Amino acid sequence: MDRHQLCEALRATGVPDAHYEIPGCPGGQPSLEGYYLAQREGQWIVGVHERGRREVLETFADESRACAWLYERLTDETSPSVRPTAAEMDEMLHDSEGIERRAQEQLEQALAKSRREARGGPPNGGPPNDGH
């Protein structure tokens, strides 16, 4: 996985752009708090930008391993969460109905997928593959 594929994967998973800064990743402004990916002197660095300071968490020899590590960190529900940005807080306070609607839609999609898988159908909703 390269950094462009990482951007796509994080967006597909629903990780907000504000939680990471990846070179060449189209989207919002660089985050003042969150994870970052950088290349320095032939090494790939993954770190956290917090309270105006950048701290290196891991260094990798190749882009793929750095991207995989960052993906796992950002999608692991047991890892410490990054605090919401001011804009995210404002959205939560003023668009609670929209957030609730989107959460309900995501729940319904997850339940439908779970039901299809329990019946033996493919996760994409197509007809079951019975080998014929």
N, C-alpha and C positions, 0 to 999 in steps of 0.2 A: 504494500500500500504506500502510495506517495502522499504528499501533503494535499494535493487536489482531491484525491480519492477520500482522504480523511475528512476534508470539508464536507463532501457529499454525504459520507456515512454519518457524520455528526448531525447534519441537518435532517437526514432521513430518520434518525433516532429521536429527533426532537430536542437536542441539546441547543439551548439558545446561543446565538452568535456572541453575545456579550460574555460568555463564560470562557472564551478562548481567543487567542490571537495567533493566526497562522499566516506566514508570508504567502502572498498570492491568492489568498482565500477571499473571494468577493463577499462583500457584506457590509456590515455596520462599521462604525468607528472602532479603532483599537481600544480594547478594554483597559480600564485603569485598575481593575481587579480581576483576576482569573488566571488561567493557565496560558502559557505561550510556548511556541516552538520557534527555534532560531538555529541558523547554521553559522558556526564560527570556526575558522581555522580547520576546516575539513571535518568537524564534528557536528553532530546534531544535538542540540540542547533542549531539554524540556524543563520548564520552570514555572514559577508562580509569581505573578505581579500582585503585590498586596501592600497597601498603605504607602504607595509611592516608591516601593523598593522591589527590585527583581531578585528572586532567589532561585538558583539552579537546583533542581531536584534530581535530575538524571542526565547523563551524557551518553550518547550512542555513536558508534562508528558509521552507522548507515541510517538513511531516512526512514526506511521501512520499519525498523525496530523502534525508532523514536515515535513514529506515527501510531504503531500498534500499542505502545505503552500509554501514549496520551489518550487514545481511543478508550482503552480499558479504564483509565482513571476517570474520564469524563462520563462514561456510561455505567460505571459500577455504583449501584445504589448504596453500597456500604461505605464509599469514600466520603470524606468530609465535603459538604456542599459549599459552593461558592456563594457568597452573599449576593442577593439581587442588586442590580444597579438602581439608581434613582429613577430612571425611566421605567424599569420593570416594576418597581414599587408603586409608581404613579399609575401604571396600567392596572395593577392588581387592585388598587384602591378605587379606581374610577371605571373599570370595565369588568366588574365581578360577574355580571350576567354573561358576557362574552366568554370569559374564562371558564365559567361553569358549563356553558354550552359546549365549548371545545373539549372539555374534560369528559362530558357525557358522551360525545361522539367517539372519542378515543376508547372509552370503556366499552361502548357498544361494538366497535370494530374488534377489540380484543376478545370480547365474549363470543362474537360470531366466528372468529378464527379458531378459538378454542373448541367450539361446538363442531366445526367442520373437521378439525383434526381428530376429535373424539369419535366421529362417525367414520373415520378412515379416508376422508377426502383430502385432497391436497390443500395446503395453506392458502393458495391464491384463489380459491373458490371455484376452480374448474372441476370438470367431472372426475370422479375417482379413476385411478389407473388400475384396472383389473387384469392387466397383462395381455389384453386382446388388441 
